[in-house]
Amino acid sequence: MMKTTCTFAKQPEFDPLDCPPDCLRPCERVCPADAIWLERMPTEDRLPDGVTTQGGLQGGVITERCYGCGRCFPVCPYDKIRARTYVRDMAVTSELLRRDNVDAIEIHTSGRRPDLFRNLWSGLRDSLQHVKLVAISLPNAGESTISVMNKLYSFMEDDIRCHNLWQLDGRPMSGDIGRGATKEAISFAVHLAAVEYRPPDETGDKT
């Protein structure tokens, strides 16, 4: 039997000791989840010519907070941030959703493999009653977007007992910071708003 996992792609990682001590830390400022923490170590080195150097940096990415938005990758002036795929076992993810300090989950999907989404949803079903929001992040699939949404919702509708948000920004993950992203997102929203047969939210209203 295939082991079911939750995969979080493009989660950043870097070694703070590789960062120049005088870095302005734009990655820390741009992170919307406050998932990057850096501070200067108190140690200083005195060079033979009497010049005192600053201590290095310590900290890094707080894995529990990072949701992989990708904003930190392009802002690093020294190209020190690497991408890695973070995989967590389904049972561990379900247990996290049962904790008191977790009240939402965001699921990213391309929509091209509904069977994988169904397997994921089935594995999380029993723990979803503990959250207040389930968000589905889906890129623009052109004319098939609505049919994909309805297909995914058919797997979800019997279990949704909380707010259901469709996060549709018109581009795949990390595309929301590129040139023209706002125009594409608005165009995508106008197109979706004009379609009649959209999946409803938990109140029965159209998404």
Backbone as a printed PyTorch tensor [residue, N CA C, xyz], in Angstrom:
tensor([[[  0.8460,  -1.1920,   0.0000],
         [  0.0000,   0.0000,   0.0000],
         [  0.8820,   1.2430,   0.0000]],

        [[  0.5230,   2.2150,  -0.8170],
         [  1.3100,   3.4420,  -0.9020],
         [  1.1180,   4.2730,   0.3580]],

        [[  2.1920,   4.7710,   0.9000],
         [  2.1390,   5.6070,   2.0880],
         [  1.7160,   7.0160,   1.7080]],

        [[  0.7010,   7.5400,   2.3690],
         [  0.1920,   8.8660,   2.0590],
         [  0.9520,   9.9090,   2.8600]],

        [[  1.3940,  10.9600,   2.1920],
         [  2.1470,  12.0130,   2.8600],
         [  1.6070,  13.3730,   2.4790]],

        [[  1.9170,  14.3630,   3.3040],
         [  1.6660,  15.7520,   2.9620],
         [  2.9980,  16.3510,   2.5400]],

        [[  3.0320,  17.0470,   1.4260],
         [  4.2720,  17.6100,   0.9280],
         [  4.1620,  19.1190,   0.8330]],

        [[  5.1380,  19.8180,   1.3920],
         [  5.1890,  21.2680,   1.3160],
         [  6.4070,  21.6230,   0.4690]],

        [[  6.1850,  22.1060,  -0.7450],
         [  7.2830,  22.3690,  -1.6640],
         [  7.8270,  23.7810,  -1.4820]],

        [[  9.0680,  23.9540,  -1.8670],
         [  9.7310,  25.2530,  -1.8690],
         [  9.7850,  25.8980,  -0.4900]],

        [[ 10.0090,  25.1100,   0.5170],
         [ 10.2340,  25.7100,   1.8280],
         [ 11.6990,  26.1300,   1.9000]],

        [[ 11.9720,  27.3560,   2.3300],
         [ 13.3480,  27.8560,   2.3040],
         [ 14.1870,  27.3140,   3.4480]],

        [[ 15.4740,  27.2900,   3.2290],
         [ 16.4210,  27.0010,   4.2920],
         [ 17.7380,  27.7010,   3.9680]],

        [[ 18.4520,  28.0840,   4.9930],
         [ 19.7630,  28.7010,   4.8150],
         [ 20.5250,  28.6120,   6.1220]],

        [[ 21.8280,  28.7120,   6.0140],
         [ 22.6910,  28.6980,   7.1870],
         [ 23.0070,  30.1430,   7.5560]],

        [[ 22.5230,  30.6280,   8.6950],
         [ 22.7670,  32.0340,   9.0560],
         [ 24.2420,  32.3740,   9.1950]],

        [[ 25.0750,  31.3630,   9.4350],
         [ 26.5090,  31.6230,   9.5460],
         [ 27.1220,  31.9740,   8.1920]],

        [[ 26.4070,  31.6300,   7.0980],
         [ 26.8740,  32.0020,   5.7620],
         [ 26.4830,  33.4280,   5.3880]],

        [[ 25.5810,  34.0230,   6.1580],
         [ 25.1160,  35.3740,   5.8460],
         [ 26.1610,  36.4030,   6.2880]],

        [[ 26.4530,  37.3850,   5.4550],
         [ 27.3750,  38.4520,   5.8660],
         [ 26.8440,  39.1620,   7.1110]],

        [[ 27.6950,  39.4600,   8.0720],
         [ 27.2420,  40.0970,   9.3210],
         [ 26.5290,  41.4250,   9.1050]],

        [[ 26.8650,  42.1350,   8.0210],
         [ 26.2500,  43.4380,   7.7900],
         [ 25.0140,  43.3620,   6.8930]],

        [[ 24.4990,  42.1490,   6.6570],
         [ 23.3070,  42.0010,   5.8120],
         [ 22.1210,  42.7240,   6.4500]],

        [[ 21.3280,  43.3870,   5.6380],
         [ 20.1610,  44.1250,   6.1300],
         [ 18.9590,  43.2150,   6.3840]],

        [[ 19.0880,  41.9480,   6.1000],
         [ 18.0820,  40.9230,   6.3890],
         [ 16.7180,  41.2090,   5.7520]],

        [[ 16.6690,  41.4410,   4.4450],
         [ 15.3750,  41.6850,   3.7910],
         [ 14.4510,  40.4780,   3.8590]],

        [[ 15.0140,  39.2730,   3.9620],
         [ 14.1790,  38.0700,   4.0530],
         [ 13.3100,  38.1110,   5.3040]],

        [[ 13.8690,  38.6190,   6.3800],
         [ 13.1410,  38.7000,   7.6480],
         [ 11.9930,  39.6970,   7.5520]],

        [[ 12.2280,  40.8040,   6.8480],
         [ 11.2060,  41.8490,   6.7420],
         [ 10.0830,  41.4640,   5.7830]],

        [[ 10.4060,  40.7020,   4.7340],
         [  9.4110,  40.4070,   3.7080],
         [  8.5140,  39.2300,   4.0800]],

        [[  8.9040,  38.4460,   5.0680],
         [  8.1440,  37.2400,   5.4190],
         [  6.8010,  37.5950,   6.0540]],

        [[  5.6720,  37.2040,   5.4440],
         [  4.3540,  37.5490,   5.9910],
         [  3.9680,  36.7220,   7.2110]],

        [[  4.6940,  35.6330,   7.4600],
         [  4.3510,  34.7430,   8.5710],
         [  5.3070,  34.8900,   9.7520]],

        [[  6.2190,  35.8660,   9.6810],
         [  7.2420,  36.0210,  10.7270],
         [  7.9590,  34.6990,  10.9770]],

        [[  8.2780,  34.0100,   9.8820],
         [  8.8770,  32.6820,   9.9870],
         [ 10.3970,  32.7030,   9.8480]],

        [[ 10.9780,  33.8910,   9.7060],
         [ 12.4370,  34.0050,   9.6480],
         [ 12.8890,  34.8680,  10.8140]],

        [[ 13.7450,  34.2890,  11.6250],
         [ 14.2480,  34.9830,  12.8120],
         [ 15.7670,  35.0220,  12.7450]],

        [[ 16.3120,  36.2080,  12.8270],
         [ 17.7630,  36.3810,  12.7920],
         [ 18.1740,  37.4040,  13.8410]],

        [[ 19.2900,  37.1510,  14.4800],
         [ 19.8590,  38.1390,  15.3840],
         [ 21.3760,  38.0000,  15.3740]],

        [[ 22.0200,  39.0830,  15.6920],
         [ 23.4750,  39.0890,  15.6630],
         [ 24.0390,  38.4770,  16.9420]],

        [[ 24.9940,  37.5860,  16.7760],
         [ 25.6530,  37.0030,  17.9390],
         [ 26.5400,  38.0570,  18.6020]],

        [[ 26.6400,  38.0200,  19.9130],
         [ 27.3700,  39.0810,  20.6240],
         [ 28.8780,  39.0410,  20.4370]],

        [[ 29.4180,  37.9500,  19.9140],
         [ 30.8740,  37.8320,  19.8060],
         [ 31.4360,  38.7770,  18.7540]],

        [[ 32.6090,  39.2970,  19.0130],
         [ 33.3050,  40.1620,  18.0720],
         [ 34.7540,  39.6980,  17.9710]],

        [[ 35.3450,  39.8960,  16.8240],
         [ 36.7470,  39.5330,  16.6070],
         [ 37.5540,  40.7990,  16.3440]],

        [[ 38.7140,  40.8870,  16.9630],
         [ 39.5880,  42.0360,  16.7370],
         [ 40.7380,  41.6050,  15.8270]],

        [[ 40.8290,  42.2510,  14.6760],
         [ 41.8640,  41.9260,  13.7090],
         [ 43.2010,  42.5270,  14.1360]],

        [[ 44.3180,  42.0250,  13.5610],
         [ 45.6470,  42.5280,  13.9500],
         [ 45.8150,  44.0330,  13.7850]],

        [[ 45.1020,  44.6280,  12.8250],
         [ 45.2570,  46.0680,  12.6120],
         [ 44.3750,  46.8930,  13.5420]],

        [[ 43.7040,  46.2180,  14.4950],
         [ 42.9000,  46.9380,  15.4670],
         [ 41.4430,  47.0960,  15.0920]],

        [[ 41.0600,  46.6640,  13.8770],
         [ 39.6740,  46.7760,  13.4380],
         [ 38.8370,  45.6880,  14.1030]],

        [[ 37.6880,  46.0740,  14.6410],
         [ 36.7900,  45.1190,  15.2910],
         [ 35.7020,  44.6940,  14.3110]],

        [[ 35.5270,  43.3930,  14.1230],
         [ 34.5010,  42.8830,  13.2120],
         [ 33.2440,  42.5320,  13.9930]],

        [[ 32.1140,  42.5760,  13.3080],
         [ 30.8410,  42.2530,  13.9400],
         [ 30.6940,  40.7440,  14.1080]],

        [[ 29.8940,  40.3520,  15.1010],
         [ 29.5830,  38.9440,  15.2680],
         [ 28.6680,  38.4640,  14.1580]],

        [[ 28.6660,  37.1630,  13.8980],
         [ 27.8300,  36.6010,  12.8480],
         [ 26.3650,  36.5500,  13.2510]],

        [[ 25.5430,  36.0060,  12.3550],
         [ 24.1110,  35.9070,  12.6040],
         [ 23.7530,  34.5060,  13.0750]],

        [[ 22.6980,  34.4270,  13.8580],
         [ 22.1510,  33.1470,  14.2730],
         [ 20.6390,  33.1820,  14.0920]],

        [[ 20.0270,  32.0060,  14.0100],
         [ 18.5900,  31.9150,  13.7840],
         [ 18.3090,  31.0910,  12.5410]],

        [[ 17.3580,  31.5540,  11.7280],
         [ 17.0180,  30.8350,  10.5040],
         [ 15.5180,  30.7930,  10.2780]],

        [[ 15.0670,  29.7740,   9.5560],
         [ 13.6530,  29.6150,   9.2230],
         [ 12.9420,  28.8410,  10.3290]],

        [[ 11.8210,  29.3680,  10.7930],
         [ 10.9950,  28.6740,  11.7790],
         [ 10.0270,  27.7860,  11.0040]],

        [[ 10.3410,  26.5110,  10.9280],
         [  9.6180,  25.5770,  10.0660],
         [  8.1230,  25.5480,  10.3550]],

        [[  7.7470,  25.6160,  11.6180],
         [  6.3360,  25.5040,  11.9840],
         [  5.5100,  26.6770,  11.4710]],

        [[  6.1500,  27.8130,  11.2250],
         [  5.4160,  28.9910,  10.7580],
         [  5.4420,  29.1440,   9.2410]],

        [[  6.4890,  28.6510,   8.6050],
         [  6.6630,  28.8610,   7.1640],
         [  5.6460,  28.0540,   6.3720]],

        [[  4.9540,  28.7220,   5.4360],
         [  4.0220,  28.0030,   4.5750],
         [  4.4660,  28.0210,   3.1140]],

        [[  5.6980,  28.4250,   2.8630],
         [  6.2750,  28.2920,   1.5340],
         [  5.8090,  29.2930,   0.5060]],

        [[  5.5750,  30.5430,   0.8970],
         [  5.0860,  31.5360,  -0.0650],
         [  6.1460,  31.9130,  -1.0960]],

        [[  7.4230,  31.7670,  -0.7460],
         [  8.4940,  32.0330,  -1.6960],
         [  8.9730,  33.4670,  -1.7680]],

        [[  8.4410,  34.3500,  -0.9320],
         [  8.8210,  35.7620,  -1.0160],
         [ 10.2840,  36.0130,  -0.6580]],

        [[ 10.8540,  35.1440,   0.1590],
         [ 12.2250,  35.3800,   0.6140],
         [ 13.2770,  35.0410,  -0.4400]],

        [[ 12.9570,  34.1590,  -1.3730],
         [ 13.9650,  33.7170,  -2.3420],
         [ 14.5360,  34.8660,  -3.1720]],

        [[ 13.6950,  35.6950,  -3.8030],
         [ 14.2640,  36.7120,  -4.6900],
         [ 14.8650,  37.9190,  -3.9730]],

        [[ 14.5770,  38.1030,  -2.6730],
         [ 15.0580,  39.3180,  -2.0080],
         [ 16.4270,  39.1470,  -1.3680]],

        [[ 16.9210,  37.9230,  -1.2720],
         [ 18.2390,  37.7230,  -0.6560],
         [ 19.3210,  38.3050,  -1.5630]],

        [[ 20.0510,  39.3130,  -1.1050],
         [ 21.0560,  39.9530,  -1.9660],
         [ 22.2810,  39.0850,  -2.2150]],

        [[ 22.4240,  38.0050,  -1.4540],
         [ 23.6050,  37.1510,  -1.5930],
         [ 23.2540,  35.7490,  -2.0980]],

        [[ 21.9800,  35.5400,  -2.4410],
         [ 21.5270,  34.2570,  -2.9950],
         [ 21.8930,  33.0900,  -2.0750]],

        [[ 21.6230,  33.2670,  -0.7950],
         [ 21.9780,  32.2510,   0.1960],
         [ 20.8200,  31.3130,   0.5350]],

        [[ 19.6140,  31.6440,   0.0840],
         [ 18.4400,  30.8650,   0.4810],
         [ 18.1830,  29.7560,  -0.5350]],

        [[ 18.1060,  28.5340,  -0.0500],
         [ 17.8640,  27.3700,  -0.8990],
         [ 16.4380,  26.8710,  -0.6960]],

        [[ 15.9330,  26.1800,  -1.7050],
         [ 14.5980,  25.5850,  -1.6130],
         [ 14.7300,  24.0930,  -1.3400]],

        [[ 13.8510,  23.5930,  -0.5010],
         [ 13.8180,  22.1600,  -0.2570],
         [ 12.3680,  21.7130,  -0.1620]],

        [[ 12.1380,  20.4520,  -0.4040],
         [ 10.8040,  19.8830,  -0.2720],
         [ 10.6650,  19.2760,   1.1140]],

        [[  9.6560,  19.7280,   1.8220],
         [  9.4400,  19.2680,   3.1850],
         [  8.2810,  18.2790,   3.1890]],

        [[  8.5390,  17.0620,   3.6250],
         [  7.5250,  16.0120,   3.6150],
         [  7.1980,  15.6030,   5.0490]],

        [[  5.9200,  15.5950,   5.3480],
         [  5.4860,  15.1950,   6.6900],
         [  4.4620,  14.0750,   6.5560]],

        [[  4.5960,  13.0570,   7.3760],
         [  3.6910,  11.9220,   7.3350],
         [  2.2590,  12.3570,   7.6460]],

        [[  1.2970,  11.7020,   7.0010],
         [ -0.1080,  12.0640,   7.1650],
         [ -0.5600,  12.0010,   8.6200]],

        [[ -0.1230,  10.9880,   9.3400],
         [ -0.5350,  10.8440,  10.7370],
         [ -0.0330,  12.0120,  11.5800]],

        [[  1.1730,  12.4800,  11.2920],
         [  1.7320,  13.6150,  12.0310],
         [  0.9410,  14.8820,  11.7320]],

        [[  0.5800,  15.0680,  10.4580],
         [ -0.2040,  16.2390,  10.0740],
         [ -1.5750,  16.2250,  10.7460]],

        [[ -2.2070,  15.0740,  10.7720],
         [ -3.5130,  14.9570,  11.4300],
         [ -3.4150,  15.2980,  12.9100]],

        [[ -2.3460,  14.8630,  13.5330],
         [ -2.1560,  15.1550,  14.9500],
         [ -1.9520,  16.6520,  15.1740]],

        [[ -1.2400,  17.3130,  14.2630],
         [ -1.0410,  18.7580,  14.3750],
         [ -2.3760,  19.5030,  14.3120]],

        [[ -3.2860,  19.0380,  13.4580],
         [ -4.5790,  19.6980,  13.3110],
         [ -5.4450,  19.5570,  14.5580]],

        [[ -5.1280,  18.6130,  15.3990],
         [ -5.8960,  18.4140,  16.6280],
         [ -5.3880,  19.2780,  17.7820]],

        [[ -4.2760,  19.9640,  17.5730],
         [ -3.7190,  20.8000,  18.6280],
         [ -4.5420,  22.0680,  18.8030]],

        [[ -4.5450,  22.6020,  20.0070],
         [ -5.3400,  23.7900,  20.3160],
         [ -4.8640,  25.0310,  19.5750]],

        [[ -3.5780,  25.0750,  19.2040],
         [ -3.0430,  26.2870,  18.5820],
         [ -3.0270,  26.2210,  17.0560]],

        [[ -3.7130,  25.2450,  16.4650],
         [ -3.8420,  25.1500,  15.0110],
         [ -5.3220,  25.2190,  14.6630]],

        [[ -5.7160,  26.2570,  13.9180],
         [ -7.1370,  26.3920,  13.6030],
         [ -7.4090,  26.5240,  12.1090]],

        [[ -6.3930,  26.2960,  11.2660],
         [ -6.6030,  26.4010,   9.8220],
         [ -5.5920,  25.5370,   9.0840]],

        [[ -5.9630,  25.1440,   7.8740],
         [ -5.0500,  24.4020,   7.0120],
         [ -5.2140,  24.9190,   5.5890]],

        [[ -4.1000,  25.0620,   4.8910],
         [ -4.1140,  25.4640,   3.4860],
         [ -3.5180,  24.3300,   2.6620]],

        [[ -4.2730,  23.8580,   1.6870],
         [ -3.8400,  22.7510,   0.8420],
         [ -3.5470,  23.2830,  -0.5550]],

        [[ -2.3350,  23.0690,  -1.0230],
         [ -1.9500,  23.4900,  -2.3680],
         [ -2.0760,  22.3140,  -3.3220]],

        [[ -2.6970,  22.5530,  -4.4490],
         [ -2.8610,  21.5030,  -5.4430],
         [ -2.8200,  22.1120,  -6.8360]],

        [[ -2.2860,  21.3570,  -7.7800],
         [ -2.2930,  21.8160,  -9.1710],
         [ -3.6370,  21.5410,  -9.8250]],

        [[ -4.4090,  20.6170,  -9.2290],
         [ -5.6950,  20.2490,  -9.8000],
         [ -5.6010,  19.2040, -10.8930]],

        [[ -4.3890,  18.8390, -11.2700],
         [ -4.2250,  17.8850, -12.3740],
         [ -4.3820,  16.4340, -11.9280]],

        [[ -4.2590,  16.1830, -10.6120],
         [ -4.3860,  14.8200, -10.0970],
         [ -5.4300,  14.7870,  -8.9800]],

        [[ -6.7190,  14.8010,  -9.3470],
         [ -7.7720,  14.7700,  -8.3210],
         [ -7.6810,  13.5520,  -7.4140]],

        [[ -7.1480,  12.4470,  -7.9310],
         [ -7.0450,  11.2410,  -7.1140],
         [ -6.0940,  11.4470,  -5.9360]],

        [[ -5.0120,  12.2090,  -6.1590],
         [ -4.0840,  12.4880,  -5.0650],
         [ -4.7270,  13.4070,  -4.0300]],

        [[ -5.5020,  14.3710,  -4.5080],
         [ -6.2130,  15.2560,  -3.5800],
         [ -7.2140,  14.4550,  -2.7520]],

        [[ -7.9130,  13.5370,  -3.3940],
         [ -8.8900,  12.7090,  -2.6790],
         [ -8.2070,  11.8700,  -1.6030]],

        [[ -7.0460,  11.2980,  -1.9150],
         [ -6.3150,  10.5150,  -0.9220],
         [ -5.8810,  11.3810,   0.2560]],

        [[ -5.4130,  12.5840,  -0.0680],
         [ -4.9990,  13.5130,   0.9830],
         [ -6.1730,  13.8890,   1.8690]],

        [[ -7.2820,  14.2340,   1.2400],
         [ -8.4670,  14.6410,   1.9920],
         [ -8.9750,  13.5030,   2.8780]],

        [[ -8.9720,  12.2960,   2.3620],
         [ -9.4330,  11.1440,   3.1380],
         [ -8.5600,  10.9260,   4.3670]],

        [[ -7.2590,  11.1610,   4.2040],
         [ -6.3560,  10.9760,   5.3270],
         [ -6.5070,  12.0260,   6.4110]],

        [[ -6.9880,  13.2140,   6.0350],
         [ -7.1400,  14.3040,   7.0020],
         [ -8.5650,  14.4340,   7.5340]],

        [[ -9.4820,  13.6840,   6.9800],
         [-10.9140,  13.8770,   7.2470],
         [-11.2480,  13.9170,   8.7340]],

        [[-10.7480,  12.9850,   9.5030],
         [-11.1300,  12.8920,  10.9160],
         [-10.6070,  14.0540,  11.7540]],

        [[ -9.5540,  14.7100,  11.2950],
         [ -8.9760,  15.7990,  12.0840],
         [ -9.4800,  17.1730,  11.6530]],

        [[-10.2000,  17.2560,  10.5350],
         [-10.6480,  18.5500,  10.0220],
         [-11.7340,  19.1860,  10.8800]],

        [[-12.3910,  18.3990,  11.7110],
         [-13.4240,  18.9530,  12.5870],
         [-12.8400,  19.8940,  13.6320]],

        [[-11.5210,  19.8740,  13.7890],
         [-10.8740,  20.7000,  14.8050],
         [-10.4480,  22.0690,  14.2720]],

        [[-10.5730,  22.3090,  12.9730],
         [-10.1160,  23.5800,  12.4110],
         [-11.3000,  24.4840,  12.0830]],

        [[-11.0090,  25.7750,  11.9500],
         [-12.0370,  26.7660,  11.6410],
         [-12.0360,  27.1720,  10.1740]],

        [[-10.9570,  26.8460,   9.4680],
         [-10.8430,  27.2500,   8.0700],
         [-10.0610,  26.2110,   7.2840]],

        [[-10.5860,  25.8520,   6.1190],
         [ -9.8680,  25.0190,   5.1590],
         [ -9.7270,  25.8290,   3.8770]],

        [[ -8.4930,  26.1270,   3.4900],
         [ -8.2310,  26.9010,   2.2770],
         [ -7.6150,  25.9870,   1.2240]],

        [[ -8.1160,  26.1000,   0.0120],
         [ -7.5760,  25.3330,  -1.1060],
         [ -6.9230,  26.3070,  -2.0770]],

        [[ -5.6190,  26.1690,  -2.2790],
         [ -4.8820,  27.0420,  -3.1880],
         [ -4.7540,  26.3490,  -4.5370]],

        [[ -5.2640,  27.0220,  -5.5640],
         [ -5.3480,  26.4150,  -6.8890],
         [ -4.9470,  27.4360,  -7.9490]],

        [[ -4.0400,  27.0880,  -8.8640],
         [ -3.6640,  28.0270,  -9.9280],
         [ -4.7200,  28.0750, -11.0270]],

        [[ -4.5930,  29.0470, -11.8800],
         [ -5.5060,  29.1990, -13.0070],
         [ -5.3130,  28.0400, -13.9780]],

        [[ -6.3510,  27.2380, -14.1490],
         [ -6.2920,  26.0960, -15.0670],
         [ -7.0620,  26.3820, -16.3470]],

        [[ -7.2690,  27.6710, -16.6320],
         [ -7.9810,  28.0390, -17.8510],
         [ -9.4540,  27.6850, -17.7760]],

        [[ -9.9930,  27.2090, -18.8730],
         [-11.4160,  26.8950, -18.9360],
         [-11.8100,  25.7310, -18.0360]],

        [[-10.8420,  24.9400, -17.6230],
         [-11.1600,  23.7800, -16.7760],
         [-11.1340,  24.1040, -15.2870]],

        [[-10.8550,  25.3660, -14.9250],
         [-10.7250,  25.7250, -13.5090],
         [-11.9780,  25.3750, -12.7140]],

        [[-13.1430,  25.7710, -13.2120],
         [-14.3840,  25.5330, -12.4790],
         [-14.6660,  24.0410, -12.3400]],

        [[-14.4460,  23.2800, -13.3930],
         [-14.6930,  21.8380, -13.3080],
         [-13.7430,  21.1830, -12.3120]],

        [[-12.5000,  21.6680, -12.2540],
         [-11.5500,  21.1470, -11.2750],
         [-12.0120,  21.4790,  -9.8590]],

        [[-12.4560,  22.7260,  -9.6480],
         [-12.9450,  23.1240,  -8.3300],
         [-14.1310,  22.2640,  -7.9000]],

        [[-15.0590,  22.0410,  -8.8090],
         [-16.2340,  21.2320,  -8.4790],
         [-15.8560,  19.7830,  -8.1910]],

        [[-14.8630,  19.2820,  -8.9090],
         [-14.4060,  17.9160,  -8.6660],
         [-13.8010,  17.7930,  -7.2720]],

        [[-12.9490,  18.7480,  -6.9210],
         [-12.3340,  18.7230,  -5.5980],
         [-13.3800,  18.8920,  -4.5050]],

        [[-14.3390,  19.7710,  -4.7550],
         [-15.3740,  20.0080,  -3.7470],
         [-16.2390,  18.7690,  -3.5320]],

        [[-16.3940,  17.9510,  -4.5670],
         [-17.1850,  16.7300,  -4.4120],
         [-16.5520,  15.7830,  -3.3930]],

        [[-15.2270,  15.8610,  -3.2380],
         [-14.5520,  15.0560,  -2.2190],
         [-14.7160,  15.6760,  -0.8320]],

        [[-14.9130,  16.9960,  -0.7840],
         [-14.9020,  17.7320,   0.4670],
         [-16.2720,  17.9220,   1.0990]],

        [[-17.3170,  17.9990,   0.2980],
         [-18.5930,  18.5390,   0.7560],
         [-19.2110,  17.8000,   1.9370]],

        [[-18.9940,  16.5080,   2.0640],
         [-19.5950,  15.7700,   3.1790],
         [-18.8780,  16.0140,   4.5010]],

        [[-17.6870,  16.6090,   4.4440],
         [-16.8780,  16.7660,   5.6540],
         [-16.7010,  18.2110,   6.0960]],

        [[-17.0280,  19.1610,   5.2330],
         [-16.8070,  20.5710,   5.5620],
         [-17.7720,  21.0240,   6.6540]],

        [[-17.2190,  21.4180,   7.7960],
         [-18.0130,  21.9470,   8.9080],
         [-17.4710,  23.3060,   9.3460]],

        [[-16.6690,  23.9140,   8.4960],
         [-16.0390,  25.1790,   8.8450],
         [-16.0030,  26.0610,   7.6020]],

        [[-15.3620,  27.2050,   7.7070],
         [-15.2210,  28.0830,   6.5550],
         [-14.3530,  27.4100,   5.4930]],

        [[-14.7570,  27.5720,   4.2520],
         [-14.0190,  27.0060,   3.1220],
         [-13.6120,  28.1460,   2.1970]],

        [[-12.3090,  28.3310,   2.0150],
         [-11.7900,  29.4220,   1.1900],
         [-11.0600,  28.8460,  -0.0150]],

        [[-11.4140,  29.3370,  -1.2000],
         [-10.6840,  28.9810,  -2.4150],
         [ -9.6890,  30.0950,  -2.6940]],

        [[ -8.4170,  29.7880,  -2.6140],
         [ -7.3690,  30.7840,  -2.8170],
         [ -6.9000,  30.7000,  -4.2650]],

        [[ -7.4360,  31.5800,  -5.0750],
         [ -7.1970,  31.5430,  -6.5130],
         [ -6.5940,  32.8710,  -6.9470]],

        [[ -5.2750,  32.9260,  -7.0680],
         [ -4.6410,  34.1960,  -7.4160],
         [ -4.1890,  34.2520,  -8.8670]],

        [[ -4.5140,  33.2270,  -9.6410],
         [ -4.2040,  33.2760, -11.0630],
         [ -2.8550,  32.7160, -11.4430]],

        [[ -2.0000,  32.4710, -10.4700],
         [ -0.6730,  31.9300, -10.7520],
         [ -0.3440,  30.8340,  -9.7530]],

        [[  0.6260,  29.9650, -10.0930],
         [  1.0530,  28.9540,  -9.1280],
         [  1.7420,  29.5940,  -7.9320]],

        [[  2.1680,  28.7550,  -6.9920],
         [  2.8110,  29.2140,  -5.7660],
         [  3.9900,  30.1250,  -6.0650]],

        [[  4.1160,  31.1930,  -5.3000],
         [  5.1810,  32.1920,  -5.4010],
         [  5.0000,  33.1370,  -6.5750]],

        [[  3.9480,  32.9430,  -7.3760],
         [  3.7530,  33.8270,  -8.5160],
         [  3.1200,  35.1480,  -8.1560]],

        [[  2.6790,  35.2910,  -6.9000],
         [  1.9690,  36.5020,  -6.5150],
         [  2.8800,  37.7030,  -6.3420]],

        [[  4.1850,  37.5200,  -6.5200],
         [  5.0940,  38.6500,  -6.3510],
         [  5.7330,  39.0630,  -7.6700]],

        [[  5.3280,  38.4480,  -8.7590],
         [  5.9200,  38.7680, -10.0500],
         [  5.2320,  39.9410, -10.7260]],

        [[  5.8680,  40.4620, -11.7760],
         [  5.3080,  41.5750, -12.5290],
         [  4.0080,  41.1420, -13.2080]],

        [[  2.9930,  41.9650, -13.1010],
         [  1.7160,  41.6740, -13.7310],
         [  0.8150,  40.7550, -12.9390]],

        [[  1.2400,  40.3770, -11.7280],
         [  0.4600,  39.4210, -10.9390],
         [ -0.9070,  39.9820, -10.5570]],

        [[ -0.9630,  41.2620, -10.1890],
         [ -2.2350,  41.8670,  -9.7800],
         [ -3.2280,  41.8750, -10.9340]],

        [[ -2.7560,  42.2410, -12.1110],
         [ -3.6230,  42.2750, -13.2890],
         [ -4.1640,  40.8840, -13.6010]],

        [[ -3.3090,  39.8770, -13.5150],
         [ -3.7510,  38.5120, -13.7860],
         [ -4.7620,  38.0380, -12.7480]],

        [[ -4.5150,  38.3830, -11.4770],
         [ -5.4150,  37.9530, -10.4140],
         [ -6.8030,  38.5700, -10.5840]],

        [[ -6.8510,  39.8680, -10.9310],
         [ -8.1390,  40.5400, -11.1240],
         [ -8.8720,  39.9560, -12.3230]],

        [[ -8.1430,  39.7250, -13.4020],
         [ -8.7520,  39.1400, -14.5960],
         [ -9.3190,  37.7540, -14.2980]],

        [[ -8.5760,  36.9900, -13.5220],
         [ -9.0170,  35.6520, -13.1310],
         [-10.2760,  35.7310, -12.2730]],

        [[-10.3040,  36.6800, -11.3310],
         [-11.4570,  36.8380, -10.4470],
         [-12.7090,  37.2430, -11.2260]],

        [[-12.5480,  38.1460, -12.1880],
         [-13.6830,  38.5750, -13.0100],
         [-14.2450,  37.3930, -13.7920]],

        [[-13.3510,  36.5770, -14.3250],
         [-13.7860,  35.3950, -15.0780],
         [-14.5650,  34.4340, -14.1890]],

        [[-14.0510,  34.1750, -12.9920],
         [-14.7140,  33.2330, -12.0900],
         [-16.0580,  33.7630, -11.6000]],

        [[-16.1190,  35.0780, -11.3620],
         [-17.3630,  35.6690, -10.8650],
         [-18.4930,  35.5580, -11.8790]],

        [[-18.1420,  35.4550, -13.1480],
         [-19.1600,  35.3920, -14.1980],
         [-19.6700,  33.9760, -14.4290]],

        [[-19.0340,  32.9950, -13.8050],
         [-19.4290,  31.6000, -13.9990],
         [-20.5010,  31.2250, -12.9840]],

        [[-21.5410,  30.5720, -13.4360],
         [-22.6750,  30.2680, -12.5580],
         [-22.4290,  29.0660, -11.6640]],

        [[-21.8740,  28.0080, -12.2020],
         [-21.7970,  26.7560, -11.4540],
         [-20.4600,  26.6200, -10.7400]],

        [[-20.3230,  27.4010,  -9.6720],
         [-19.1300,  27.3410,  -8.8370],
         [-19.4510,  26.5610,  -7.5700]],

        [[-18.4490,  25.9440,  -6.9540],
         [-18.7260,  25.2370,  -5.6910],
         [-19.1340,  26.2220,  -4.6070]],

        [[-20.1240,  25.8850,  -3.7750],
         [-20.5710,  26.7990,  -2.7150],
         [-19.6250,  26.7730,  -1.5330]],

        [[-19.7700,  27.7900,  -0.6520],
         [-19.0490,  27.7300,   0.6130],
         [-19.9170,  26.9850,   1.6150]],

        [[-19.5200,  27.0060,   2.8920],
         [-20.2280,  26.1880,   3.8800],
         [-21.6300,  26.6900,   4.1790]],

        [[-21.9570,  27.9280,   3.7390],
         [-23.2900,  28.4600,   3.9920],
         [-24.2400,  28.1950,   2.8340]],

        [[-23.6830,  27.6450,   1.7330],
         [-24.5010,  27.4020,   0.5670],
         [-24.4030,  28.5010,  -0.4650]],

        [[-23.6750,  29.5990,  -0.1350],
         [-23.4790,  30.6800,  -1.0940],
         [-22.3880,  30.3010,  -2.0790]],

        [[-22.4010,  30.9720,  -3.2330],
         [-21.3650,  30.7140,  -4.2140],
         [-20.0350,  31.2670,  -3.7270]],

        [[-18.9510,  30.5720,  -4.0760],
         [-17.6190,  30.9820,  -3.6500],
         [-17.2770,  32.3640,  -4.1840]]])
